[in-house]
Amino acid sequence: MKKGILFLLIVFFSLSVIAQTKLDSVQQLEEVVLKADRYLKTFTNTQKVQTLKDTVFSRSAPSLTQLLNYNSTLYFKENGLGMVSSPSFRGTTAQQTAVAWNGININSQFNGQTDFNTINIRNFDGVSIRSGGGSVLYGSGAIGGSIHLNNNISFNEGFNNSVYANYGSFNTLDVGVKSGFSSKQFSVDVAVSRSSSDNDYDYVDSDKTNLNGAFYNQSISANFGYKINAKNILKFYSYLYDGEREFSFIFPSETPTKYQDLNSRNMLEWNGVYGKFVSTLKLAYLTENYKYFANSNLDTYSFGKAKTLIGKYDLSYRVFKDAMLQGVVDITNTSGEGSSIDNNKRTISSFSLLYKQQVKSFFYEATIRKEVTNNYDSPLLYSLGLQYKFGNHYTLNINGSKNFRIPTYNDLYWEGSGNVNLKPETSQQIEIGNQLDFKHLSFSATGFYNNIKDMIRWLPTGSVWQPVNTDHVETYGVESKLDFKYHIKEHQFSLGSSYAYTISKNKQTNQQLTYVPKHKVTGLFNYQYKRAALYYETLYVGEVLTLEDDDPKYILDAYLVSNMGLSYALGKQKQFTVGTQIKNLYNKNYQSVASRYMPGINYNFYLNFNF
Amino acid sequence: MKKQFKFLAYALLVSVLITSCSNDDNDDNGSSSLGAYDNGYFVLNEGNGNPATASVTFVGDEGIVVEDVFRLVNPTADEVGSYLQDIFFDDTRAFIISGSANQVTVVDRYTFEYIATIDSNFSAPRYGTVENGKAYVTNSADWSTGADDFLTIIDLEDYSTTTLVVGDYAEKITSDDDYVYISNGYYGSGNAVTVLNTNTQTMTSIDLGTGNSPNSILEEDDDLYVLSYDYASNGKIFKINTATNAIESTIDLPASLVGAKNLKIENESFYFTVDASVYSASMSSTTISDTALLTYSSTSTYGVMYGFNVEDDKIFISDGGDFNSNSNVYEYSLNGTLLNTITVGVGPNSFHFN
């Protein structure tokens, strides 16, 4: 193993020597350190990253599920609108999708995943979708890909405020207020958001109603930046989320249940730029708390709470103008307990080394990471990415990596079922990405292959469940994206479309995994004339197996859902936007999860004011 | 296509049954043509939480298997629910209990035509019985305590319901001659049997003694038989005189038979199971041998011997499988020879004979 690392290092440096590019000694602090999640810029060049913000946000419902479902190749399994929602990225499980908040992995310590309906997008400046393995950068779970919730700290921009309000069917309210101020030295911004809904929609073609489905969540985020001097910046990111959801019924006589979340995330960051060195120290403290009420009418509940302290230091060194070497050390200490979990602590340390270099049209990046912990044996993780630009229009990317997902608290310590002998799941993957860029058109297609071993699985059985490293899953497929923009005078047209073909097979049974559609398509057509915009978005999700049995009666039908919207900008600087949307335009009766009916046609109105 | 095929199969089945019945001249009340599902048994497939996976399979005496009988007969009726817990009968009706939906669906016992859904006064319903014009259904309510367990009493004229708190774990239930018998055992907790006089609604508790947690209860020839087991003692079979509510005799199971359950009586013999094995003993004997009558092979982690019954000189076993795909039912002769293997639905947990 050590020999392998040494070999890689030698390769890096020998290649570096070949590139005799002159070092640009003047470093712009802003360029290097303004984003908390720097890896997205610095070490994700050979994988696809898609960033959503601004207009896409204001046209989306506030949940991360809705945003990504209509705008990416991610597939969502949603237990009814607003209920528990788990993503599948390239045919992997929800736990194999990492969610990073300003660069820090925030998947639950208990179940290893993030419920995408417990993230309100209005607290963030952008959401990025990064396809493919990234465990070296983002740790456990970054197997199918990762989702990045980012706040940008900016300087010297004066006041920036925005108010967003949306009201729609089923008494659904979505409000977000952001206020920011920055001078040359200081930066502060605060965002408050609230989303709530009675969520009591009528099922299509039925006399039944979605009962016990109400929810609310509110979050507040605050971010500060202070330039100590030309070389040092201090930043502080803070986020608090509080939400409560009833879990909707399938049958009106069910016992009502509900779920509460209270999560906080705080991070202090110190950036320093010293000549060719950039140093970043991060200290983060995360808490998660949940309460599950098996009967909403009673005061009794089960719970889980965890505290995570993370210390992370990275130092990057610009070896040449076009070459960078970076070393990272981090320590994560978690303590968690719950109704069915005794208090358990675990400490994980990791060491990473990253290198990238541009040699004319050729670019490569290579990374390795090793974790050390007493709780389980951790494999050596690595990635290698290559890129070649053929002229101005075509770019070829190749990326291969080894990734992992560590056993969660529930997996290890659940009373009576936890298995302390679990190993991490590991995945080896390779992808080839093709990118075509023209003036009005861009197209990308990425073929991927992912071999996932020792997958941890809780057998869905009668009264007792237990996790085991059992499954061996192979996923492969194609992700593609097409964007087209054109304008004639004041008429602007744009078309954005994505298509994912996904095979995700259990090697033992050779059967497609449950809740992984082979086909998913999204489409967005936008037409803008002066201040008015008309858009039409559509989502197609292919049929899925709901059980590990291909008996047709357990197959959930494919569905095609379309939404339409209109918006108009007012004010001198078009700072005031009003809009309306019709969702599920054709009143399609569909289910994302079997027996969990989604709403039919519904409406909403929104205002967005920037000042 | 599939639906058409099912319809044809159903039509064929009905015509076969009708034809065979019409030759039966001795039948003066027409009972042999009571319906398509008159001659055979139902397997209850509890499903895995998603109602689409919960179903009832019918196995006819001629070996004809009809999947998902309820939806086949009643394509537009309200769903029966998920985590299907039990089916119980009166003379003409079948009552299907859904644990998660807190409801009981009433269908015609022989045609399986939908009659009604009863959804008031249930909280995690478990098992049911019919006595004296009323149905009695046990409810666990809060799983962590037996103190709140209760009976839902259903008036079978108008399907109105009332409740009666049992005050002890209320699980398996049976009845005879105006009395309802409830086993107060729940996965090793509880050690009594409650007797309810349906005329006076008064309850009497019969103590089985510490460590004797009942898991099966049945009534035969005016005696009540209870199989108990918990981690503190040997399993026992109690014989209780229903006239006096006194424990008349007790048979200890061999210490090697740990975790016995599923007591049944057929042809003057006891049958019960331990893990994947079936044991039997004559009702007149005072000891029980630990030699298995048969052992079936199962790869199920938690669904071994998920359903068990003995009827018409056959032993019926259902395997829970992985609770994530269709599973199997095995029919054995009384001497342990495998007769049939039948594919049924998800999580088959019990057999109900017409």
Interface residues (C-beta under 8 A of the other chain):
Chain A: I250 F251 P252 S253 E254 T255 N295 L298 T300 L459 P460 T461 G462 S463 V464 Q466 T514 T546 L547 E548 D549 D551 P552 K553 Y554 V593 A594 S595
Chain B: K2 N48 N50 P51 A52 T53 E67 D68 E79 G81 S82 S98 S100 A101 N102 Q103 D119 S120 F122 S123 A124 D142 Y187 T301 Y302 G303 Y306 G320 D322 F323 N324 S325 N326 V346 G347
